[in-house]
Every structure is written in structure tokens, then in C-alpha cells.
Amino acid sequence: GKVRTVFLGSVNDLLDKMIDLNSPSAVRQHIRDLEHAMEQMTDAIAQQRAVVMGFTQEMRALDARKSTFLSAIDEVIGNEDKTDDYKAEGFMAQVVDLENTLGIKGQGKTAADQAVQGLNTALSSLKKKHNEMMTALKNFEAQDQATKAKENATNALKLGSQAVAGVSGTVSVDSLQRRAQERSNLA
């Protein structure tokens, strides 16, 4: 009960945590925190499912014992010998005790089932937030790559402009052809 409440409280704190979506390192750290919380949540769910299974097995065993006593009561009361009918009272007392124990175990199983449901809901919320953060990180990385590509293109244009500005005089196709012919003649 209390551990589950504290655990779910820390999950809610993690889900509500404000982070700087413009900082890739902050987003990556938040993703790691979410992944760690999802691992813990998965472990907690497995533990609670084991508790549910334990209650279920105990209740089956108690129910089987109850059926045995009920059969014994039917046998004692249904036989011809009325001198052993007093045994039915002892068997009935056992049945009442088993029913009380079954009721308590049933409440425990219900609480454990509810804990599993709550933990599953919290895990779903963590997974949703994790997906949102992964998308934000991918978008940030894509935007960063696009910005770098634009910067590279701008730098290339600047270098091209500087190269053209550094050529003295006018450049024409005729002068380029003439230079190519001169180099060809020298070779």
C-alpha cells in the first residue's frame, strides 16, 4: 500500500517534471530517467502479479479444503447412523473458519489486482511520455542536421563568392577557351 503510493507518487513527479526541450542533453537525461522508471515499474508489476498468483493459489487450496469438509458434512448427515451427526458441527465450524479466511484472502487479492491495474496505468503513462521525449529528441536532431546543412551551404556560397571576387577582370568563355588551347599547345 504505502510503498505503491510512494512509488506512484515518484512516477507522477517524473511525468510532471518540466524540462528544457531546447536542450538535447536535458531531453536525453529525461529519457534515461523515464527508461529507468519503466524498468522499475515493470519489476513492480511482476512482483504484484506474483502476489495475485499467491492469493489465487491459496484461495484454491482453501476452497478445496472447504469442499472436503462440506462433503464430509453431507456424508455424516446423509448416513443412517444418527449417532455421528455431532461430527457435522465440527466440520461446519471448519467451513465457517475457511470462509472467513477466504474472505480475507479475497480482499488481499482484490487489493493486489487493483495495484497491478494502477501500476499498468502508470507504466502506460511512462511509455507515452517516453515516446513523446523520443520524438522531441529526434525532431531536435533533425532540426540540428538541417541547420548544419544550411550553415555548410552558406559557407560554400561565401567561399564561391570570394573566389569569384578574387578573379581580376572579366572572365569570358572565349578567354577560358583560349587558355585551354594554350595549355594544350604547351603539352
DOKOL-859305 format. One record per residue (C-alpha): residue number from 1; x, y, z. Coordinates in nm, 4 decimals. Layout:
N
(r NUM, (X, Y, Z))
...
***
This chain:
187
(r 1, (0.0000, 0.0000, 0.0000))
(r 2, (0.2356, 0.2716, 0.1218))
(r 3, (0.5249, 0.1609, -0.0997))
(r 4, (0.2937, 0.1578, -0.4011))
(r 5, (0.1685, 0.5072, -0.3152))
(r 6, (0.5220, 0.6442, -0.2780))
(r 7, (0.6310, 0.4698, -0.5981))
(r 8, (0.3367, 0.6027, -0.7974))
(r 9, (0.3976, 0.9473, -0.6489))
(r 10, (0.7559, 0.9465, -0.7757))
(r 11, (0.6313, 0.8339, -1.1189))
(r 12, (0.3850, 1.1228, -1.1254))
(r 13, (0.6650, 1.3616, -1.0284))
(r 14, (0.8730, 1.2289, -1.3184))
(r 15, (0.5821, 1.2659, -1.5606))
(r 16, (0.5161, 1.6229, -1.4433))
(r 17, (0.8832, 1.7231, -1.4485))
(r 18, (0.9483, 2.0326, -1.6555))
(r 19, (1.2460, 2.0022, -1.8874))
(r 20, (1.4077, 2.2313, -2.1409))
(r 21, (1.3048, 2.0846, -2.4763))
(r 22, (1.5674, 2.3050, -2.6435))
(r 23, (1.8446, 2.1225, -2.4606))
(r 24, (1.9268, 1.7852, -2.6140))
(r 25, (2.1219, 1.6815, -2.3055))
(r 26, (1.8218, 1.7589, -2.0806))
(r 27, (1.5915, 1.5605, -2.3110))
(r 28, (1.8357, 1.2663, -2.3191))
(r 29, (1.8619, 1.2671, -1.9387))
(r 30, (1.4837, 1.2746, -1.9057))
(r 31, (1.4610, 0.9806, -2.1483))
(r 32, (1.7111, 0.7854, -1.9339))
(r 33, (1.5084, 0.8701, -1.6204))
(r 34, (1.1899, 0.7503, -1.7903))
(r 35, (1.3565, 0.4283, -1.9043))
(r 36, (1.4806, 0.3613, -1.5514))
(r 37, (1.1326, 0.4256, -1.4111))
(r 38, (0.9782, 0.1934, -1.6722))
(r 39, (1.2187, -0.0845, -1.5686))
(r 40, (1.1281, -0.0347, -1.2028))
(r 41, (0.7581, -0.0254, -1.2892))
(r 42, (0.7857, -0.3492, -1.4887))
(r 43, (0.9565, -0.5156, -1.1915))
(r 44, (0.6886, -0.3867, -0.9529))
(r 45, (0.4138, -0.5181, -1.1821))
(r 46, (0.5790, -0.8617, -1.1912))
(r 47, (0.6012, -0.8640, -0.8108))
(r 48, (0.2359, -0.7659, -0.7717))
(r 49, (0.1296, -1.0301, -1.0239))
(r 50, (0.3168, -1.2858, -0.8148))
(r 51, (0.1218, -1.1648, -0.5094))
(r 52, (-0.2055, -1.2048, -0.7028))
(r 53, (-0.1000, -1.5543, -0.8099))
(r 54, (-0.0136, -1.6412, -0.4488))
(r 55, (-0.3570, -1.5298, -0.3279))
(r 56, (-0.5234, -1.7227, -0.6114))
(r 57, (-0.3389, -2.0440, -0.5241))
(r 58, (-0.4101, -2.0056, -0.1518))
(r 59, (-0.7783, -1.9453, -0.2237))
(r 60, (-0.7980, -2.2558, -0.4452))
(r 61, (-0.6408, -2.4663, -0.1703))
(r 62, (-0.8783, -2.3216, 0.0915))
(r 63, (-1.1744, -2.3782, -0.1391))
(r 64, (-1.0691, -2.7409, -0.1895))
(r 65, (-1.0483, -2.7915, 0.1887))
(r 66, (-1.3904, -2.6280, 0.2284))
(r 67, (-1.5349, -2.8671, -0.0338))
(r 68, (-1.3822, -3.1603, 0.1534))
(r 69, (-1.5499, -3.0525, 0.4774))
(r 70, (-1.8825, -2.9897, 0.3008))
(r 71, (-1.8664, -3.3394, 0.1525))
(r 72, (-1.7899, -3.4794, 0.4965))
(r 73, (-2.0910, -3.2945, 0.6393))
(r 74, (-2.3161, -3.4358, 0.3664))
(r 75, (-2.1812, -3.7847, 0.4292))
(r 76, (-2.2271, -3.7673, 0.8075))
(r 77, (-2.5759, -3.6209, 0.7875))
(r 78, (-2.6828, -3.8448, 0.4989))
(r 79, (-2.5884, -4.1769, 0.6509))
(r 80, (-2.8207, -4.3964, 0.8516))
(r 81, (-2.6173, -4.3606, 1.1715))
(r 82, (-2.7527, -4.0622, 1.3635))
(r 83, (-2.5038, -4.1058, 1.6488))
(r 84, (-2.2264, -3.9396, 1.4467))
(r 85, (-2.4275, -3.6314, 1.3416))
(r 86, (-2.2383, -3.4321, 1.6071))
(r 87, (-1.9299, -3.4555, 1.3796))
(r 88, (-2.1103, -3.2312, 1.1317))
(r 89, (-2.0910, -2.9447, 1.3815))
(r 90, (-1.7102, -2.9669, 1.3942))
(r 91, (-1.6914, -2.9843, 1.0161))
(r 92, (-1.9265, -2.6860, 0.9900))
(r 93, (-1.7048, -2.4855, 1.2259))
(r 94, (-1.4121, -2.5639, 0.9924))
(r 95, (-1.6179, -2.4483, 0.6931))
(r 96, (-1.7015, -2.1190, 0.8671))
(r 97, (-1.3332, -2.0609, 0.9508))
(r 98, (-1.2335, -2.1369, 0.5930))
(r 99, (-1.4985, -1.8988, 0.4591))
(r 100, (-1.3648, -1.6223, 0.6850))
(r 101, (-1.0096, -1.6903, 0.5685))
(r 102, (-1.1272, -1.6984, 0.2068))
(r 103, (-1.2919, -1.3585, 0.2580))
(r 104, (-0.9690, -1.2097, 0.3929))
(r 105, (-0.7626, -1.3661, 0.1128))
(r 106, (-1.0200, -1.2385, -0.1390))
(r 107, (-0.9768, -0.8835, -0.0085))
(r 108, (-0.5999, -0.9183, -0.0368))
(r 109, (-0.6297, -1.0486, -0.3922))
(r 110, (-0.8622, -0.7612, -0.4854))
(r 111, (-0.6148, -0.5081, -0.3442))
(r 112, (-0.3281, -0.6751, -0.5321))
(r 113, (-0.5333, -0.6771, -0.8556))
(r 114, (-0.6025, -0.3055, -0.8109))
(r 115, (-0.2317, -0.2434, -0.7517))
(r 116, (-0.1462, -0.4233, -1.0760))
(r 117, (-0.4041, -0.2131, -1.2623))
(r 118, (-0.2668, 0.1092, -1.1121))
(r 119, (0.0897, 0.0120, -1.1952))
(r 120, (-0.0082, -0.0813, -1.5513))
(r 121, (-0.1756, 0.2577, -1.5924))
(r 122, (0.1356, 0.4323, -1.4624))
(r 123, (0.3555, 0.2245, -1.6951))
(r 124, (0.1389, 0.3248, -1.9910))
(r 125, (0.1794, 0.6900, -1.8934))
(r 126, (0.5558, 0.6455, -1.8690))
(r 127, (0.5683, 0.4811, -2.2112))
(r 128, (0.3615, 0.7622, -2.3621))
(r 129, (0.5892, 1.0271, -2.2104))
(r 130, (0.8963, 0.8297, -2.3251))
(r 131, (0.7618, 0.8242, -2.6814))
(r 132, (0.6966, 1.1986, -2.6648))
(r 133, (1.0519, 1.2625, -2.5466))
(r 134, (1.1994, 1.0328, -2.8136))
(r 135, (1.0022, 1.2226, -3.0780))
(r 136, (1.1209, 1.5548, -2.9350))
(r 137, (1.4815, 1.4341, -2.9403))
(r 138, (1.4529, 1.3059, -3.2983))
(r 139, (1.2955, 1.6348, -3.4058))
(r 140, (1.5724, 1.8277, -3.2325))
(r 141, (1.8395, 1.6141, -3.4011))
(r 142, (1.6721, 1.6522, -3.7435))
(r 143, (1.6482, 2.0267, -3.6925))
(r 144, (2.0135, 2.0353, -3.5870))
(r 145, (2.1158, 1.8434, -3.9018))
(r 146, (1.9110, 2.0767, -4.1218))
(r 147, (2.0711, 2.3799, -3.9551))
(r 148, (2.4201, 2.2366, -4.0086))
(r 149, (2.3387, 2.1661, -4.3753))
(r 150, (2.2202, 2.5255, -4.4184))
(r 151, (2.5340, 2.6552, -4.2488))
(r 152, (2.7527, 2.4405, -4.4773))
(r 153, (2.5657, 2.5633, -4.7841))
(r 154, (2.6033, 2.9239, -4.6688))
(r 155, (2.9768, 2.8747, -4.6103))
(r 156, (3.0166, 2.7174, -4.9554))
(r 157, (2.8364, 3.0126, -5.1151))
(r 158, (3.0600, 3.2561, -4.9256))
(r 159, (3.3723, 3.0738, -5.0432))
(r 160, (3.2411, 3.0695, -5.4011))
(r 161, (3.1661, 3.4413, -5.3853))
(r 162, (3.5121, 3.5131, -5.2506))
(r 163, (3.6715, 3.3066, -5.5279))
(r 164, (3.4746, 3.4897, -5.7964))
(r 165, (3.5523, 3.8276, -5.6387))
(r 166, (3.9220, 3.7395, -5.6290))
(r 167, (3.9438, 3.6921, -6.0082))
(r 168, (4.0570, 4.0157, -6.1679))
(r 169, (3.8967, 4.1389, -6.4796))
(r 170, (3.6120, 3.9797, -6.6582))
(r 171, (3.6026, 3.6162, -6.7365))
(r 172, (3.4507, 3.5157, -7.0636))
(r 173, (3.4017, 3.1845, -7.2334))
(r 174, (3.6396, 3.2938, -7.5112))
(r 175, (3.9233, 3.3666, -7.2685))
(r 176, (3.8713, 3.0313, -7.0987))
(r 177, (3.8831, 2.8539, -7.4346))
(r 178, (4.1961, 3.0436, -7.5263))
(r 179, (4.3692, 2.9449, -7.2012))
(r 180, (4.2741, 2.5826, -7.2534))
(r 181, (4.4172, 2.5927, -7.6059))
(r 182, (4.7428, 2.7484, -7.4799))
(r 183, (4.7845, 2.4740, -7.2210))
(r 184, (4.7122, 2.2148, -7.4847))
(r 185, (4.9788, 2.3605, -7.7140))
(r 186, (5.2387, 2.3582, -7.4364))
(r 187, (5.1749, 1.9953, -7.3629))
***
